[in-house]
Amino acid sequence: MTGWFNMSSVPDDVYKVIKDEHEEFQRALGKLTLGWADMEKVIRITLRHYAGVTPEVARALFSGTRAKTAMDMIESIAHNTDMEKARIDDLREVFPVISSINTMRDFLVHYVDGSLIESDDNDPRLRKLSNRGASSRVGKGKTYWISSALIYDMCHDLTECCWRLLAHREATNNTFQRGYGASGAPAPWRYKHPQPAPADK
């Protein structure tokens, strides 16, 4: 494990890889923050649409509603109404993607270390993300090795989720047409939730 705090014996090219990746990592985090804010706005718009309330009432009811709660509410509305199957199927594809990204996003913002970077010896582009030192029970913490590329995959999928959800604003008496991004064509999901590293890594 190569530490940002102990670089004296590290070759210059490895140091440069770590430094460049750290800068890219910071840019990726900024993009993720903006992408998540966009997605939360779009999911509230979707909730307001299916709840059938005015913007003023939606502001009173849903202000501060987090993504998970909004998705739960939309699913409840779908269950309790005669929602078109195509709409339900689309939501069932999009919501797990948002949930998976949300899990890593929460872990990332709470446990990433910006000043004490630990990089993988085999691939210095990977940095350690762990809550093992903060977990209340020994053995319950997790460690991941992540990079800016993983975060950019999250950003890509958040953008696709926004396009997919915006299509749900169409009147429910119209046949639902799935929404796509700027390309106008289906785009495969990129983000794959990483596997936790073994405890001794």
Secondary structure, DSSP 8 states (H G I E B T S, - for coil): -EETT--TTS-HHHHHHHHHHHHHHHHHHHHHHHHHHHHHHHHHHHHHHHHT--HHHHHHHHTT--HHHHHHHHHHHHHHTT--HHHHHHHHHHHHHHHHHHHHHHHHHHH--SSS-EE-SS-TT-EEEE-TTT-SSTT---EEEE-HHHHHHHHHHHHHHHHHHHGGGS-TTS-------TTSS-------------TT-
